[in-house]
Amino acid sequence: MGGMSSAAMLAKAGYRVLVTEKMPRIGGRCSTMDYKGFKCVTGVIGVETEGIVETFFNSVGAKFQVEPAGLPHYLIKKKVVKALPNGGMKRLLEATGANPVSVEKIMSALSKALQWKEPSSGVTLYDWICQYSKHPGILSVFHTMVSATLMVNLNELPAAHFFKFIKTLRGVNSFGYCPKGSSSLPDELGKVIQRCGGEIWTSSQVTQILTEKGVVQGALIQTQEKQFQINASAVICNTGPLNTVELAGDEHFDPDYLREIREKLRPSIVICLQFALDEPLFEHNHLLVTGAKRVNAVYQPTIVCPGLATEGKHLLVVGASPASSIGPVEEKKEIELCMKDLRRIFPEFDSHARILISGIYQGDWPGMHSWPGRDMPIKTPVINLYNVGDGVKESGYTGLPSAVKSGMMVSQEIMQRIGIIET
């Protein structure tokens, strides 16, 4: 979606744009797989509303069809607690059974960090919270909030980035589901690109980024029929900074940049399981789960968007995080732990649910290309070669909003530096 956003914005501004995608469908981790009558996700489950994603779609004239999912609900000590718009955090912490004094200490510290000064960059959110309380329930609430949205664990997130996230995206409290599946989002951007004269090639893999004297020249693209050399004034890469280097060749990048990539980038790992349900497992369309070994969120998008499942059935999407985001992790073991969580949370789970798809986002297909605070810049040392996506996200952003934001930033940079070439 970083690539699609930048392409739509540039095409709308009058630039000649070509989008290439090695898979048969556009969208990457924001797409949909039709499987046994269900529209299964490839990554994006909920879509931020009333924020940067919706604003961007409106700005380029793309249809943004997302049905609201309502306020977050947390499962705390086997009870469902609604996170209200005002005072929601205090309500969640009180539901853990923590001492009122501990809750007040945390709330006071949160207020100070949000309104006055963020914590030091060197302290993790886990260590920052433990200064005020080590209550397992309180730690569990924060862990769920972080792992479900920022895709790392509590002890892996710099505390300062958590507060930037709260300030920037309000913790993504407002989100919804696409009635036609997440693929409708890149599809709508694709319509903008083509309507403005741009092209989209699927099943077309970039095999090499071409450079000369430190300036990008274009790319070699392999389609099913033949190989093309495409000349371009700028190349925008959405495959992650490491893959960008591989496609262009190490020799074209400064040693300090290559060292920074090796030392800084750290992909996050996300576990996702999708099930067919005979009937909903719980009343709400989503629950954020505290206190589980792996599972941090369960979604029933078909309560809001019934068209995502075959008639009379429901879709359940389960999100989870491993004990450590430093991979790789063993897929079979992690999924077994998730299943144990689900059976503990929902005693009748096996009698209502049938597995559709399970997998772990890691390696070349990560949850995010880098942890918060460990991102690379959008510019590379090769002039007019850019990265977009969640490996170059701005602090405070995550997931889909971070990808869209990166696309906007690169597009604005290009429009400032490179004029429209008439052909």
Residue pairs with C-beta under 8 A, 6 or more apart in sequence:
1 27
1 28
1 30
1 44
1 185
1 186
1 189
1 389
1 400
1 403
1 404
1 407
2 236
2 238
2 388
2 389
2 390
2 403
2 404
2 406
2 407
2 410
3 19
3 236
3 237
3 238
3 388
3 389
3 407
4 19
4 26
4 27
4 186
4 189
4 190
4 193
4 407
5 56
5 189
5 388
5 403
5 404
5 406
5 407
5 408
5 411
6 236
6 386
6 388
6 406
6 407
6 408
6 410
6 411
6 414
7 17
7 19
7 189
7 193
7 198
7 236
7 407
8 60
8 62
8 189
8 192
8 193
8 407
9 56
9 59
9 60
9 407
9 408
9 411
10 17
10 411
10 414
10 415
11 17
11 192
11 193
11 196
11 197
11 198
12 60
12 61
12 192
12 196
13 411
13 415
13 420
14 196
14 420
15 414
15 415
15 420
16 197
16 198
16 420
16 421
16 423
17 193
17 196
17 197
17 198
17 199
18 198
18 199
18 200
18 201
18 230
18 232
19 26
19 190
19 193
19 198
19 199
19 200
19 201
20 201
20 204
20 205
20 206
20 219
20 221
21 28
21 200
21 201
21 202
21 203
21 204
22 203
22 204
22 205
22 206
23 202
23 203
24 202
24 203
25 31
25 183
25 202
26 183
26 186
26 187
26 190
26 200
26 202
27 42
27 182
27 183
27 185
27 186
27 187
28 42
28 43
28 186
28 238
29 42
29 43
29 44
29 361
29 365
30 42
30 43
30 44
30 182
30 183
30 185
30 186
30 400
30 403
31 41
31 42
31 43
31 181
31 182
31 183
31 186
32 39
32 40
32 41
32 42
32 180
32 181
32 182
32 183
32 184
33 39
33 40
33 41
33 42
33 357
34 40
35 356
35 357
36 276
36 310
36 356
37 309
37 310
37 313
38 274
38 276
38 308
38 309
38 310
38 313
38 315
38 356
39 180
39 181
39 307
39 308
39 309
39 315
40 274
40 315
40 356
40 357
41 181
41 182
41 272
41 274
41 317
42 182
43 182
43 270
43 272
43 361
43 367
44 182
44 185
44 399
44 400
45 177
45 182
45 299
45 301
45 317
45 319
46 69
46 172
46 175
46 176
46 177
46 286
46 299
47 53
47 66
47 175
47 176
47 177
47 178
47 182
47 185
47 400
48 54
48 169
48 172
48 174
48 175
48 399
48 400
48 401
49 66
49 68
49 174
49 175
49 176
50 174
51 169
51 170
51 172
51 174
51 401
52 397
52 401
52 404
52 405
52 408
53 64
53 400
53 401
53 404
54 64
54 66
56 404
56 408
57 63
57 64
57 185
57 188
57 189
58 64
60 189
60 192
61 192
62 188
62 189
62 191
62 192
63 188
63 191
64 185
64 188
65 178
65 179
65 180
65 184
65 188
66 175
66 176
66 177
66 178
67 176
67 177
67 178
67 179
67 304
67 305
68 174
68 175
68 176
68 304
69 175
69 176
69 177
69 285
69 286
69 301
69 304
70 284
70 285
71 82
71 83
71 84
71 85
71 88
71 173
72 82
72 83
72 88
72 173
72 286
72 288
73 80
73 81
73 82
73 83
73 284
73 286
73 287
73 288
74 80
74 81
74 83
74 92
74 95
74 141
74 144
74 287
74 288
74 289
74 290
75 81
75 287
75 288
75 289
75 290
75 291
75 345
76 92
76 95
76 96
76 137
76 140
76 141
76 290
76 291
77 95
77 96
77 97
77 137
77 291
79 95
80 282
80 283
80 284
80 287
81 91
81 92
81 95
82 91
83 89
83 91
83 92
83 173
84 91
85 173
88 173
89 107
89 110
90 103
90 107
92 141
93 103
93 106
93 107
93 137
93 138
93 141
94 100
94 103
95 137
96 135
96 137
96 138
96 140
96 141
96 290
97 137
98 133
98 135
98 137
98 138
99 133
99 135
102 132
102 133
102 135
102 138
103 133
103 138
105 132
105 133
106 129
106 132
106 133
106 138
109 128
109 131
109 132
113 119
113 159
113 163
114 163
114 166
114 167
118 159
118 160
118 163
118 164
119 128
119 159
119 160
119 163
120 159
120 160
121 158
121 160
121 373
122 158
123 158
123 159
124 154
124 155
124 156
124 157
124 158
124 159
125 142
125 146
125 154
125 155
125 157
125 158
125 159
125 162
126 139
126 153
126 154
126 155
126 157
127 155
127 159
128 159
129 138
129 139
129 142
129 154
130 139
137 290
137 291
139 154
140 290
140 291
141 290
142 154
143 153
143 154
143 290
143 296
144 288
144 289
144 290
144 296
144 297
145 171
145 288
146 152
146 153
146 154
146 157
146 162
147 153
147 154
147 296
147 321
148 288
148 296
148 297
148 319
148 321
149 165
149 171
149 172
149 398
149 399
150 157
150 161
150 162
150 165
150 372
150 398
151 268
151 269
151 270
151 321
151 325
151 367
151 368
151 371
151 398
151 399
152 268
152 321
152 325
152 371
152 372
153 321
153 323
153 324
153 325
156 324
156 325
156 371
157 371
157 372
157 373
158 372
158 373
160 373
161 372
161 373
161 395
161 396
164 395
164 396
165 171
165 372
165 396
165 397
165 398
167 396
168 395
168 396
168 397
169 396
169 397
169 398
169 401
172 398
172 399
172 401
176 304
177 285
177 301
177 304
177 305
177 308
178 184
178 185
178 305
179 305
179 307
179 308
180 307
181 308
190 200
193 199
193 200
194 200
201 221
201 223
203 223
203 224
204 221
204 222
204 223
205 221
205 222
206 219
206 220
206 221
206 222
206 247
207 220
207 221
207 222
207 227
207 247
208 219
208 220
208 247
208 248
208 249
209 216
209 218
209 219
209 235
209 237
209 244
209 247
209 248
209 382
209 385
210 216
210 217
210 218
210 219
210 220
210 229
211 217
211 248
211 249
211 252
211 382
211 385
214 252
214 381
214 382
214 383
215 382
215 383
215 384
216 232
216 234
216 235
216 248
216 382
216 383
216 384
216 385
217 231
217 232
218 229
218 230
218 231
218 232
218 235
219 229
219 230
219 232
219 235
219 247
220 227
220 228
220 229
220 230
221 227
221 228
221 229
221 230
233 384
233 418
233 421
234 384
234 385
234 386
234 414
234 418
235 384
235 385
235 386
236 386
236 387
236 388
236 407
236 410
237 243
237 244
237 247
237 385
237 386
237 387
237 388
238 387
238 388
238 389
238 403
239 247
239 389
240 267
240 366
240 369
240 387
240 389
240 391
241 261
241 265
241 369
241 370
241 376
241 380
241 387
241 391
241 392
242 261
242 265
242 369
242 391
243 364
244 380
244 385
244 387
245 253
245 258
245 261
245 380
248 380
248 382
248 385
250 258
252 381
252 382
253 380
253 381
253 382
254 381
257 380
257 381
260 376
261 376
264 370
264 374
264 375
264 376
265 369
265 370
265 374
265 376
265 391
266 325
266 326
266 370
266 371
266 374
267 327
267 362
267 363
267 366
267 367
267 368
267 369
267 370
267 371
267 391
268 325
268 366
268 367
268 368
268 370
268 371
269 321
269 322
269 325
269 327
269 328
269 329
269 360
269 361
269 362
269 366
269 367
270 319
270 320
270 321
270 360
270 361
270 362
270 366
270 367
270 368
271 294
271 318
271 319
271 320
271 321
271 322
271 334
271 335
271 338
271 359
271 360
271 361
272 317
272 318
272 319
272 320
272 357
272 358
272 359
272 360
272 361
273 317
273 318
273 320
273 335
273 338
273 355
273 357
273 358
274 315
274 316
274 317
274 318
274 355
274 356
274 357
274 358
275 315
275 316
275 318
275 353
275 354
275 355
275 356
276 309
276 313
276 314
276 315
276 316
276 353
276 354
276 356
277 300
277 313
277 314
277 315
277 316
277 352
277 353
277 354
278 313
278 314
278 352
279 314
279 352
280 300
280 302
280 303
280 314
281 298
281 300
281 316
281 346
281 348
281 349
281 352
281 353
282 298
282 300
282 346
284 300
284 303
285 299
285 300
285 301
285 303
285 304
286 297
286 298
286 299
286 300
286 301
287 297
287 298
288 296
288 297
289 295
289 296
289 297
289 298
289 341
289 345
292 320
292 341
292 344
292 345
293 337
293 340
293 341
294 320
294 321
294 322
294 334
294 337
294 338
294 341
295 318
295 319
295 320
295 338
295 341
295 342
295 345
296 319
296 320
296 321
297 318
297 319
298 316
298 317
298 318
298 319
298 342
298 345
299 316
299 317
299 318
299 319
300 314
300 315
300 316
301 308
301 315
301 317
302 308
302 309
302 313
302 314
302 315
303 314
308 315
309 315
315 356
316 353
318 338
318 342
320 334
320 338
320 341
322 329
322 334
322 360
325 371
327 362
327 363
328 362
328 363
329 360
329 362
331 359
331 360
334 360
335 358
335 360
342 349
342 353
343 349
343 350
346 352
361 367
368 390
368 391
368 393
368 398
368 399
368 402
369 389
369 390
369 391
370 376
370 390
370 391
370 393
372 393
372 395
372 398
373 395
375 391
375 392
375 393
375 394
375 395
376 387
376 391
376 392
377 387
377 392
378 386
378 387
378 388
378 392
378 406
378 409
378 410
378 413
379 386
379 413
380 386
380 387
384 414
384 417
384 418
386 410
386 413
386 414
387 406
388 403
388 406
388 407
388 410
389 402
389 403
389 406
390 398
390 399
390 402
390 403
390 406
392 406
393 402
393 403
393 405
393 406
394 402
394 405
394 406
394 409
397 405
